[in-house]
Amino acid sequence: MKNTDISFQSGNVRKKGNKWYYRFRMLSEDGKWKMHEFKGGDTKRETEALLKKALEDYNLSGMVISPGELTVNDLADMWYADEVEHSALTTNGRNDYKNVMRHIREHPLGQTKLKKVTCEQLQAYIDEKHFGEYDENGNMVKHAYSDSHIRKQFHVLNHMFKFAVYPKRIMRENLMQYVKHRKKPAKVSLFDEQDAKVQTISHEEYEQLTEMLIHHRTDSYLLLPVQIAYHTGMRAGEVCGLTWQDIDFRNQCLTVKRSMYYDTDTKCWELKVPKSSKSRVIDFGDSLAMILRKARKEQMEEAAKDPAFYHRHYYQVREIGGRQHYQIFTDLGTGIPANASRSTKGKFIGQHDPELELHSVQFVCCKDLGELLTPQTLKWCNKLIQSEIPSLKHFHFHLLRHNYASTLVANGANFKDIQELMGHSDIRITLNTYSHVTPHSRKQAAAVFEKAISQ
């Protein structure tokens, strides 16, 4: 009977030329013991330490964990190919990861061999990106990146090194578990009034901007998306992706099923699931019901009046790289040349795949003559309102979403209901963003305390 006990292993180290190696016997699939050799460190002591760790790994799991000559960049490429390339992420989501990997690749960290990388190096890399880099005179020589970018850096690096531990088994532990996301010193003013955590607008300011849009000579089509966002808290992409089929006028509610975004690889406007990866229902009142009914009637009348000049939209489900893409195509109508300057920058009928079915889609929000309205269009809405109304220099479309949630909070709505209406995947997002104290709630809290001590 063959001895399969590996606890007696000791192995040895040796030098060949200028390189150190360690070796020991491993049990092969045919049940025979065979000598295996691995590249060691720069010195005998370092190589002996590697031998000791290798024997511990082999005794524990029957495997040898060795990063070999792999660099951090090599690990990034392996992780992306195995874990990201064929994942359910959108093109833009994968491009975010590629951007983080580009930062790593262009930094000395990327060329560091995995067997030499340390927690201190990873911490220094994250700190450099987070705080920037300064010379001896305190002048910034490398700018700091935003908190959202640092979160992406943490996410990518953590998953890379976790992947190296398992399933690749080329490292013993995830070094990123020891790296801290340090906080930047908060910029505060000890005398000036502090801005609210989330900026909002008053109802009077909302009425002022809607009045401006109603009478605007060329951009009055921006009124409807602003009104929908104000009354529902929908995101810009969700407003653009809303169709008439999503609206239930009888029960006065709408279903958020999709969001519009621009795929930078296919160069096409597409539809995808909302940010929370699931649909949600939003109830609305008589005010928005009246607005939507009027918009529906005007849209139908415009399409009937100039059918040869009216833009009609379709979507086609195409499989590209193993993923489904709901691509939007526009039929310009017989009266509009395909190179018309006012035409949507999306794709047109004729650029679609003739082998696949086209499905008609009627978007609630559109430009004049049914032209496609996109999230890019709503960026122009920000600039227009900021330039036309001096008191709204801080306006951005997403502010309407904040305004909706803040109004609900200030008037006592349940946070769980607000989470559902906003489409937050976790109630902590709702609480952390919108549970800031309002003057009204402060008065209520003070009244509660006064009543308690007066009894």
Secondary structure, DSSP 8 states (H G I E B T S, - for coil): ------TT---EEEEETTEEEEEEEEE-TTS-EEEEEEE--SSHHHHHHHHHHHHHHHHHHS-----TT-BHHHHHHHHIIIIITTSS--HHHHHHHHHHHHHHHTSHHHHSBTTT--HHHHHHHHHHHHH-EE-TTS-EEE----HHHHHHHHHHHHHHHHHHHTTS--SSS-GGGG-----------SSS----SS----HHHHHHHHHHHHT-TTTGGGHHHHHHHHHH---HHHHHH-BGGGEETTTTEEEE--EEEEETTTTEEEEE--TTSS-EEEE--HHHHHHHHHHHHHHHHHHHH-GGG--EEEEEEEEETTEEEEEEEEE--TTS-TT-TTS-SSEETTSS-TTS--EEE-BSSB-GGG-B--HHHHHHHHHHHHHH-GGGTT--THHHHHHHHHHHHHTT--HHHHHHHHT-SSHHHHHHHH----HHHHHHHHHHHHHHHH-
